[in-house]
Amino acid sequence: MRLIPAIDIIDGKCVRLSKGDYNTKKIYNESPLEVAKEFEAHGIEYLHLVDLDGAKSKHIVNHKVLEAIASQTNLKIDFGGGLKTDEDLRIAFESGANQITGGSIAVKDPETFKNWFVQFGADKIILGADANNEKIAVSGWLEESDQELIPFVQAYQEQGVSYVICTDISKDGMLQGPSFDLYQKMLKEIPNIKLIASGGISTFNELPKLAEIGCEGTIIGKAIYENRISMKQLEDYILNSTK
């Protein structure tokens, strides 16, 4: 299972929110690049970079941060937040993203989203399926749609999507543990999906459990920044899993 630390950006700074609420913003570091370099120094290969300003303004904003991290580390970056147009994608990929995550657009403009994985390939595009009570949420989680999570993901899998990041919003940033039951249910009902678990990771022991149920990756945010999970633990996990 891939370990994918998260860096969320507001005003070019590394922040975390709770349940996607911008009023809960906490700044952890003025320099996302510094944070990314520390991840890489501990054997991390992947990064989930979220442009929260972009999510709010509905177009890419913090591409300079993406460019700095991509050009000064070897991290494989998936980038999301406010990607709405072909131009946003062009900027993201030219700035060094390996993959992009589309969430709200997959709900609100499915044709554009489908065109992206035809144009760029399924390995480059991740479906962001953020859910509250198994209903898809959009617009930086400010709105709940009427789409049910599992049928939504199933329909996109049929269209060619292979990577899905699923965040249970009720868990995000709360450090109360991830939605094991939800992920188990998804993996049972949507076989062969590459499911990346996100939201609620609070202790190191949850990681092997997510691997055991079949998650392809897991995104870890606040638990790292609040020192609930140490970089040494992540480094050891990566070393042991490559033996």
C-alpha positions, 0 to 999 in steps of 0.5 A, a space after each residue: 500500500 502506498 503511503 501518500 502524505 498530504 499538503 493542503 495549501 492556502 495562500 501558499 502555506 501548508 495548512 490543515 482544515 477539519 471536515 473541510 471547514 475553512 474557518 478551522 484553518 491551522 497553519 503548520 508551515 509557511 513553506 510547503 516545499 520544506 515539508 515536501 523535502 522532509 517527506 522525501 528525506 524519509 523515503 516517501 515517494 508520493 504526495 497529495 497536494 491540494 490547492 484549497 484556494 483553487 477549490 474555493 475559486 474554482 480554478 487552479 491558483 497555487 500552481 507555483 507551489 506545485 512547480 517548486 515541489 515538482 522541480 526540487 524533489 522527485 516526489 510523484 505528485 497528485 494535484 487537486 483543488 479547483 481543476 475545472 477546465 482543460 486549461 487548468 489541467 494543462 497548467 497542472 501537468 506542465 507544473 509537474 503533476 503526475 496525476 490530477 484529482 477531479 472531484 466536483 467536476 466529475 459530478 457537475 460536468 461529467 463530459 469534461 471529466 470523461 474527456 480528460 481520461 480519454 485525452 490523458 489516460 486513466 493512470 493520470 486522472 483520479 476520481 475524487 469521491 468525497 462523501 458524507 453519509 455515503 452521498 457525494 459532496 462537492 465544491 470543497 465539501 460545501 455542498 452535498 449532492 444527491 449522488 450515492 457514493 458506490 453507484 457513482 464510483 461504479 459508473 465511472 469505473 465502467 467509463 474507465 476510471 481506475 484510481 479513486 480517492 475516497 474521503 469520508 468528510 465526517 472523519 477528515 481532520 478529526 483524528 478519530 480513525 478512518 472509515 474501515 467499514 465504508 472502504 471494505 464495502 466499496 472494495 467488495 462492491 467495486 472490485 478491481 478499483 484502486 482505492 485510496 483511503 483518505 480522512 481520519 487516519 490517527 495512529 500508525 496501527 490503522 495503516 496495516 489494517 487499511 492495507 489488509 482490506 485492500 486499499 491501494 494507497 492511503 493519504 495521511 494528513 493531520 496525524 503527521 502534522 500533529 505528531 500522532 504518526 512519526 516520519 520514522 514510523 512511515 520510513 520503517 513501513 516503507 522499508 519493510 514493505 519493499 523487502 
